Amino acid sequence: MDEPDDIAESIKGSLPDKAQIREMIEKSERPLDKRDIARAFGLKGAQRAALRDLLKEMANEGLIDTGPKKTIAARGALPEVMVLTIDRLDADGEPWARPAAWNDEEDGPAPDILVLGATRGPDPKLNDRILARLRRRGDKHYEASVIRVLQPGPNKLLGLLEQAKGGAILIPTDKKLDKTWFIERHSLNGAQPGDLVLAEPMRGGHRGQHHEARVSEVIGRIDEPKAFSLIAIHAQGIPVDFPEAALEEAEAAQPVELGRRTDLRNIPLVTIDGEDARDFDDAVWAEPDTDPANPGGHVLLVAIADVAHYVKAEGALDRCARERGNSVYFPDRVVPMLPERLSNDLCSLRPDGDRACMAIRMHITADGKLIKRSVMRGLMRSAARLTYTRVQDAFEGRPDDEIGPLMDPVIRPLYAAYDCLLKGRAARGTLELDLPELQVVLAEDGTVSHIAPRRRFDSHKLIEEFMICANVAAAELLEAKNARAIMYRVHEPPSLDKLEALKESLQALDIKLSADGVLRPHHFTRILSRAAGTDRAQLISDMVLRTQSQAVYAPDNLGHFGLALQRYCHFTSPIRRYADLLVHRALISAYSLGDGGLPDEQAHNFEKYGELISNTERRAIQAERDATNRYLTAFMSDRIGAQFAGRVTGVKRFGLFIRLDETGADGLVPVSSLPWDRYWHDEVHQRLIGEQSGLAFQLAETVTARLVEANTVTGGLIFEIAEGGHVIKDRKARRPTGVHKKGHRGGPPKGARRKGPPRKRR
């Protein structure tokens, strides 16, 4: 303890009760442990054993949180050391931060964290990512001492300009930044109201309620169709322009000749992608295995563009690709990892010419087990550029003129091999999540034509299973040669705290997550199978997805939990993922396949590269999600006041999250918009309950929601409940057991007349 506790002193030598322990913990500036509490209360011998049981009971009741190294903190308190992001400056220029992993929509308003000056080096600045030590100064109030800056943030703000006297107001596009910025007329740099701009904050500058900034660059107009992807690109700091040296390297690249490569041009390899695909870097082929020792088995060939031939290690193209980490896809554009000369030409496996490739030949058994694998560097020519829809139609008996001649030599053997791979997948017990993808379809003028879930066929799954098999084979090939460095795709099992949260949510739906011994992917799949075909299937799938750990790249093999695989690499898309390029180089070196192998310098840096490309992947996912949300918001913006059928997908103390049936759009129903009452958050049953009326809203409940706000700047949708909810008649059940904090007031939306009893003074 940092200070002696009056309560502990007053009952020295006696076992405290739960209220006394909670008060002591809540007053502490840091998480405690059992020894701290025992020492403060002067407990010895059997009393310490009794304290241990009491603390365990309090944790089970949700009165306290337990953390790493058996630390104990107030319910909802932050850990002593954590990663923060500097997200605002106050009127005095003091930096304030929020937990880096905090999600306002799931976790509610972030705690207030004042960041003290760094003991070494320069003070942290806006948007810096820091590791800090926290001191608790009250409920949701902390001070943070900087340990070190992990990642400097961008020096510029992205926002929309609005007219103001003497200049303009900058409205940030990042919904986490709830402050606005004033820009003097002489600092506008030619920008006009309605422009999207990048602006530089002026430290300490302040004008009334606003910080001060100056415009450094005009990005475009908010009413232009390209605005939404531009916002996402600039908000995430995604590089767009290639340096001149990288472009020169790409333009100098030439098609390859056969030379020492394996000639694969007589094999009818085909690419199968979506109609809107922008790169074609993987091709597939299969045939029955003629080896009598493998009855019912198949031979598979997966050929991938030989990017390592063109992108030399530590050259300008390579450094540029590593910085980007991956390509980023938006409804109206793609930000490629490599220039178009490679991504759309020499490394695109189109049928119009010979292409250099890396290929893995695999032998699988009738039940989908991989028994043989080999890698080669080849020269191929695609037999056809096919799409998922056309291949599925052909397999179902509706081939077009191009696919008809390919049915027997190509399509049917592919599906036969796919059936074998499915048996292997089922035997492993993989996690079978239904992850519908929203497709934003744009009209010719760039506006949103319509939004709908992307159709998913067996042809999609066929390609996925072929790619998974090749990725496993790549990992096994590298391990067989004791490769100097292997970049694995790692997916660890869910953390205990996420599992507990999932169990609570499932319990609210009368579903039990049970596992005998070690938790396996098939335990989740069992729950998903039971929900399949019901109106709760998608919700439960989303809940299971949120429980899963984030997959990352790393040189240490920790397996892939979701796919139930002991080893797994990414090999199949080096044109859009830097991890795959590293795997190609490692295979070239391990199997002496010529130039373009993995140099020692890169092999020694795999841990650093893994962290880097894992971060760029998360950056790309966030950018793509942000852009889609803004397109959705724009699509909905002319339907303010309209009502939609939806379902409650999340329950928090500050409101309800709902998803619309029609478009899959997600939005928030603030608790303040619910009918007038005091609402309590029942975490166990995942519901909000009105204390006086008994009106309750529960997870998975169907509702009719009215659209109140569609903010295209931040990409947020706000709703209110038009119909829905149910009444809990038992008055005792209206305030959940163990809830001690103040309930949250509901009330009419702004501008509406208040209905119901007047607020009582307390």
N, C-alpha and C positions, 0 to 999 in steps of 0.2 A: 504493500500500500504506500501511496505517496504521502498521505497524512494520516494521523491516528483517527479512528472512527469512534465518535461519542457513544454510539449504540454498543459497539463491541466492548468498550471500556465498562459500560454500565452493567453488563451481564457476564463479565470476565469469569471463565471457568464453567459456564453453563451452556448447554446445547441451545443454539438459537432456533427460533421458529422460521417458517418460510418467509414471512413478511420481513423479518429482520435481515435475513440473508439477501433478499431482493433489494432492500434499501441500501445495504452496504455495496452490493454489486453495481447498482445504478449510480451511486456516488463516485465510484472508482473511475479514474482517468484512463485506465487500461484494463484489459481482460485479466482476471485473476486465475489462480488455480486452487485446488483443495488445500494446499499447505498454507497459502496466504490467508484463507478464511479461518482455518484451524488455529493459526498463529495469532490472528487478530482477536479471536474469541477465547484464546487460552485453553484450547481443547487438547486432551491427552488420552492415550490408550483407547479404551472402548468408545469414548466420545468421538474419536476420529473415524472409527468404523461406522458409527451412527450417522455422522456428518456425510460420509460417502453415500450411504443409502438414501439420506434425505436429498442430496444433490441429484442423485439418479432419478428419484421420484419427481423432483421439480423439472428436470429435463424432459421426462416422459409427459408431464402435464403441459409442456410448452411455456413454462414460466421463465426459463433461462435457456440460453444457447450454449452449446459446448463446441469448442473449436479445436484446432491442431494443438498437439502436446497437452491435451486435456485441460485447455483453458476454459474459463467460465465467464460469460458476459451477460449483460441484460438482453432480454429478448429483442432481436432485431439490431443489436449493436454491431458496429463494424469491427473487424479484426485490428490488432495492434499495428500490423504492417500490411500495406496493400498498394496496388497500382492505382493512380489517380490521373485524371485529365484536367488541366487548368481550363475552365470553361467560361470564366468571366472576370472582369476587373470592377471593383467598386468605385465609388466617387473619389476615393483617395488613391486610386490606382493599385489597391491591394488585390492580389490574386486569390480567387476562390476556386475550389475544385469539386469534382464529383467522382465517385468510383468509376473506373474505366469500363467495367463490365455492367454498369447499372442500366436497366431498361425501364424508363418511366412508365411504359404501358403495362409492364408486368410487375414492377416493384414499387410503383407510386413515386411521389416527389422525392428527389434525391436529398440526402442530408446536407447541411451547410458545413463546409470544410474550409476554414481559413488557412491558407498556405503561408507559413513563416519563411523568412529569407533563408536562402541556402547558406550552410556553414562554409562551403567551399565553392568556388566558381561563381558564375553569374546567377542572379535570381532567375527562377523559371518564368516563362512568358506564356501568353495566351495560347491554348491548344497544345502545350507541351504535355507529354506523357511521362509521369514521374513515379518513382518508388518512394513512399513516404511512411514515416512513423506517426501514428495518430494518438492524440490525447483527447479523451472525451470531456467536453465542457458542459454537457447537459443532453437532454433528449434530442437526438439528431443534430447535435452541434459538436464540432470537433475542431482542433487545431492540428495541422500537419507540419512535421519537420521533414524537409527534403533529404532523402538519402542519396539519390542520384537521379539525373534526367535520363530516362530510358530512350525516348524518341522526341526530338524537337518537333514542335507543331508548325503548321504553316503560319506564315506571318500575316496572312491576309484573310479577310472575311468575305464570304459570298452572300450577296443579298439583293433585294429589290428596292429601288429608290422610289420614295413617295414625296410628293410636293410638300414643302414646309416653308414658313416664313424665314427668309434669309438664307435658304439653301434647300436641303432635302433630308429626309429621314431614311436610314437604311434599315430594312426589315430583314434579319438574317433568314436564310433558307433552312438552316439547321434548327429543328424544333426544340432542341435542348437549350438553345440560346434564347432565353426569354427577354433579353434586353434589346433595346434599339439604340441606334447610333446616329448622331447628328453630323451632317457634313456641310460645312460652310460653302457658300456659292463659289468662292474662289478655289475651293478644294475639289470641285466636282469633275475637273479635268474633261469637260465637254459632255459629261453624262447628263441624261434627261430623266425626268420621272417616268417610270415604267421600264427603265433599263435594268438588266441584271449586271451587277458590277462586282469586281474584286476591290476591297478597300483595306487600307492599313489602319489599324487602331492607333490612336495617339495616346501614349501612356500618360495617365493623369489628367488627360483632357476631359472636360465635362461641360455640358450645356443643359441646365435644368435637370430633367430626369434622364437625359441621354448621355452616353459616352460620346466622344468625338472621334472622327476618323476622316481619312482623305481617300478619294477614289484613285486607284492605280491602273485599272483596266476595265473597259466596257466589254462584257461578254456577249450581250445580245439583248433582245426584247423578250419580256415575259410572255407576250402573246404570240411568239413565233413557235411553230411546232417543234423545232429542235431544242427549245429551251429546257425541257425536262431532262434529257440526257446530258446536256451541257451542265446543268446544275449538279447532277450526280458526279460527273467527271471532275469538275472543279472542287466540289465539296470533299471528295475523297483523295484529291491530289494525284489523279491518274495521269501519267505522262501521255501526251497526244502526239506531239511532233517528234520525228526521228532526227537525231543529229546527222549532220552532213556526212560524217565519216561512215556511219552505219548505212546510209542510203547508197553511198558509193560502193561499199562492199557488196550490197545486195544487187546493184545494177551490174557489177562485174561478174556475177555468178553465171555459169553456163551449164547447159544440160550435160549429163554424164554419158559416157560410152560404157559398153559391157566390161571390157578389161577383165579383171579377176573376179568380177561379181558373178553370182549365180544367175543364170538366165531363167527368169520366171515368166517370160512373155507368152509362152504357150499354155499357161494355166489361166483359166477364165475367172480371174479375180474381179470382184465387183465392189463398188462403193454403194452403201445404202445410208441415206441421210434424209433429213427433213426437206420439204419443198423450199424453205427459206434458209437452208444451210449456206454458209459463206466460205467454208473451207472443207476439203475432202482429203483427209490425211490418213484414212484407214480403209483397207480393202480386205475382203474375206473370201474364202473358198473352202469346200469340204467334199469328201468322198468316203464311201465305206472302206474300212480297213481290210485289205486282202490277206492279212496275216492270220493263219488258222489259230494262232495262240490268242487272238483277240476277237472272238466271235461277237458280232453285233456292234463292234467298235467303229470308230471313225478317225480319219486323218483330217486335221484342221490346219489351215494356213491363214495367218493374219499378217498382212503386209502393211507397214507403216512408212510414211515418207521419211527419207534419210536426211533429216535436218542437220545432223552432225557433219555431213559432208560439206554443207554450205556455211554453217556457223562455226567458225573456228574458236576454240577455247581462248578466252581473254582478248578476243578481237573486239572491234567496235560493236558489231552486231550482238555478240555474246554479252557484253556488259549491258547493252541496252535491253536485251531480253531478260536478263537477271533482274534489272531494276523494275521492269514491268511485272515479271513473275508469271503472267498469264494474259491471255486475251480477255477482253470484257465485252459482253454482248448486250446491246440495247435494242428496243423495237425498231429504231430508225437508223442504227449504225453499229459498227463493231470497232473497238479500239484494239487493233491486233498487237500481238507480242512481237511480231516481225513484219517488215515491210511487205507490201503487196507483191513485189517481184518474186518473193518466196511463197508467202501464204496463199496467194491466188494464182500462182503460175508454176514455178519449178517444184514446189512441194505440194502441189494440189494434184491428186491422183486422178486426173481427168482422162477420158478415153482418147484424147487427141494426140497422144505422144508417149514415148517411153519415159519412165520416171524411176529415179534412184529410190531404193527402199531398204529398210531393215525388216526382216521377216522371221517369224517363229513358226516352226512346224511342230504340231502337237499330235500325239496319239492318245485318244481317250477310249475308255471301255464303254460297254453298253450301259453301265450305270453311272457314267460321267466322271470317272476317275482319270486323272492325268497320269499316264504311265511312261511316256517318252516325250522328250522335247529337244529341239535343236534350234540354233540361231544362225542366220546367214545374212550376208549383205547382197542384195539382188538388184536386178533391173526388171521392171514389170511394165505392162500396159493394161490399163483397166479395160475389161470387156464391156462395161456399161456403167453409167451414172444413174443409179436407181433411187427411188424414194420409198419411205416406209409405207405410204398409202398404196403405191402401185404394186409393191411386193406383196402386201397383204391381200390386195384384190386378186392378184395372180394366184396366190396359194389357195384362195377360196374359190377359184374356178373362173376368174374374170381377168385373164391376162390380156395386156394390150399387144400391139403388133411387135414391139421391140422385145418384150419379156417372153412372149410365147416360145421362141426357139431356145430360150434359156431355162425353161422349166425343168426338163430332165437332167441336163448336165450341171445346173447351178442351183436353182431354187429349192427343189425337193431334197437334194442332199444337205443343203444348209439347214432346213427344218428338221431333217432326221437327226443331224448332229445336235441341234438345239434341244430336241427331246431328251437325248442322252445327258446333256449338261443340266437340264432341269432336274433329272433324277439325282444327280450329284448334289445339286443345290438343296433339294429337299432332304437328302440324307445328312447334310452338314447341319441343317436346322438354322438357316439364315433368318435375319430379321426382315420380314416382308411388309414394308411400309407402303401405303398408298399415298403417293406424293403428287397430287394433280398440279400441273403447271399452267398458270394463266397465260394465254396467248393474247397479246395486244396487237390487233390488226389495224394498220394505218391506211387511210385513204390516200389518194394521189397527192393531195395538198398537205399531207403530213399530220392531219388531225386524226383522232381516233374513230375508226369505222365501227368496230365492235370489240368486245372483250369476252372471251369464253375459255373454259378449260381446254387445254390442248389434248386432242385425241391420242390415245395410246393403244398400240396394237401389239400383237405377238412379234411383229417384225422389229419393233423397238427392243423388246426383251431379247430377241435373238442376237442382235448386235451387242447388247450389253453383256450377255453371257459369253460371247466370243471374246470380247475385250477383257472380261474378268479372267478368263482362262489364260489369255496371253500375258496378262499382268502377273498372275501367279507363276507362270512358266519363266518369265523374266527374272523374278526373285529367286526361283530355284536354280536357274542357270548361273546366276551370279554367286549364290552360296556354294554351288558345286565347284566353282573355281576359286573359292576363298578370295573373292574380289576385294581390292583395297578399301573400297567404300561403296556402300549401297544406300540409296535413298529410298527408304520404305514409306509406304502410305500407312500410317498408324491410326487405328481407331480403338481407343481404350474403352472398357466397360463404363457404364454410368457411375457417377459419384454417389456416395451414400445419401447426401443431402437431397440430390435430385430424385433419387429413388423414393425417399420418404415423402417428398412433395407429390410424386406421382401416385403413391399409395393412397395419400389423403384424397387426391382428386378422384381416383377410381372408386374409393370407398363412398364418395358422395353419389356415385352412379350405381352403387351396390355391386361393384365388381372387385374381386379380390385378386391381387397379384401375389401368387405363391410360387415359391421355388424351393425344391428340396436340395439343400447344399448350395453349390455355386450357381449364380444366376447366369443363364445362357440366353442367346437371342431367341430361341424357340419359346421361351416363357412369354416374351412379348408377343410373338407371332400367334400364340394360342389365344391371347386376349383379343388380338385383332381379328382372328378368324371367327370368334364368337360374336363379335360386333358386326362382321361383314353382312351387308344387306339390310342393316337397320339404319334408322335416321341418325344414329349416333356414331356411325362408323368413321366418318371423316374427323369428327371431333376427337375421338379416342386415338386415331392415327396421329393427329397433331400433338396430342399430349405425350404420346410415346416418343415422337420425334424430338420434342423439347427436352426430354429426359436424357437423350443421347449426348455423349461427349462430342466435341468438335474434332473431326478428323484432321490430322496434321502430317507434315513431312518431317522425317527424322532419320538419322543413320542408325538408330537403335531399334531393333525389331521388337515391338510390343504386340504384334498381331493386329488383326482387323476384326473387332467384335461383331460389327453388323453383318459382315459377310461370312462370319464363322471360319476365318482362315488364319492359319498360323503365320503365314508370310505373304506379303502383298506389296507390289511396286506399281507405279504408274509408268507404262511403257508406250501407250497407244496414241498419244497426242502431243508429240514434241513441237508441233508448229504453234500450239496454243498454251502449253504448260512447260515451264522451264525444268520442272522435276523430271519429266519424261526425257528431255534432252540429256540430263545428267545420267539417267539410266542407260540411254543409248551409248553414251561415251564409255560408261563402265563396261558394257557388254563388248564394245569394240576392243577395248584394252584386254579384257579377260580372255577373249577368244581370238585375239590377233587378227582382226578383220580389216586392218589397214589404217589409214590416217584418220584423225578426228577422234582419237581415244581420250581418256580422262587423264589430264596431267596431275602430277603429285600435288601441285599447289591447290588445285580444286578438290582433290580427294581429302586433303587435310582440313578443308573448310566446310565439309558437309554439314556439320552441326550448325554453323552460322547460316549456311544457305537454306537449311531446312526451316529455321526460324523465319528467315526473310521471306521465302516463298509461301509459307503458311500465312504470314501477315498479308502478303499481296493477294492471296486467294480470298481472305476474309474481306479485304478492301473491295475486291471485285464483286463479291456476293452482295455486300452492302450497297454498292453503287447500282447494281442491277435491280435490287429490291426497291431502292429509293426511286429510281426512274419509273418502275412499274407502278408504284404507289401514286406517283404524281400523274401518270397517264390515267390511272383509275379515277383519281380525284377530278381531273379535267373532264373526263367522260361523264362524271356524276354532277358536275357543277351546275348544269342547267336544269337539275331536277330537285332543287331545294324545295322542301315542303312535301315531296312525294313520299309515299309509304312503301316499305319493302318487307318481305318475309325474310326472317333470319333466325339465327340461333346464338345463344350465349356461349361464347368460347373461353371466357375468362371472367373471374369475379375478384375484384380487389376492393379495398376499403374506400377508394376514391371513385369507383364506378364499375361499369360492366363493359366488357369487350364483346362485340357481336360480329358475326360474319353473315353477309347477305347471300341468300340462295341463288339469286339471279346472276351475279357477277363474281362472287367470291371475295368482294371487297370487305375489308375489315375496318371497324371504326369504334369509337368510344362513346358510351352513354355516361356522362358525368353524374355522380350521385346527386349533385345539386339540381339536376333536371327531373329526378324522380318525384312522384307525388309527395306532398308536404308531410314530413315525419322525421323521426330520428332513426337512422339506419345503422344497424350493427353488422359487422363483417364476421360471418361464421366461417372460419377457415376450415373446420373439419368437414362440414357439409357443402362447402363452396357455394355460399349464398349470401345475399344482402337481405336483412329482415327489418321491416318497419316496426318500431317498438309499439306504437299506438294502434296502427291499422292491422299489423300482422302481414302486410303485403310483402311477399318475398320473391326474389329473382334468383334462380339457381342455375348452376352450370348445366349446359346442354338443353336448357329450356327453349322452346320455340317462342318467338316474339314477333310482333310487327313494329318496325322502327320507322320513324319519320326523320328524314335527312334535314339537319339544321344548318350545317356549315360544311363547305368543301373548300379547303384552303390549298390552292395549287402551289403556293410558295413553299409550304412545309410538307405538302402531301398528306395532310390529315383530314379525316372525316369525323364529324361530330353528329350523333343521333340523339333522339329522345324516344322513349317508349310510347307507342300509340296504343298497343294492345299487348297483353301478356302478364306474366306473373301469377302467383297463386297466394292464397291466404292461409297463414298458420293460425289456427284457432287457439292453441294452447299458449296462454300468455307467458308461461314460464319458459317456453322454447323460443320466445322472441328475442331474448338476450342470451347469447351463447355463454355457457359456463366458462369461467376463466377470463372473460373479457372485462378488463378494468379501465381501459382507456375510453375517452369520450367518443360517443357515437358520432356519425357524420350526418349533417342535416341535408335532407332533400328539400326541394322547393320548386316552384314554377320556373320555367325558363325566363330569361330576361324579356321584359315587355309584356308578359302575360299576367293576368289577374291571379292573385293567390287564391287558392281554394283550400278549404279545410280549416282546422282550428288555428287561432293566432298563436304566435310563438310565446311561450311562457317565459317570464323573467326568472332567472335563477340566481 
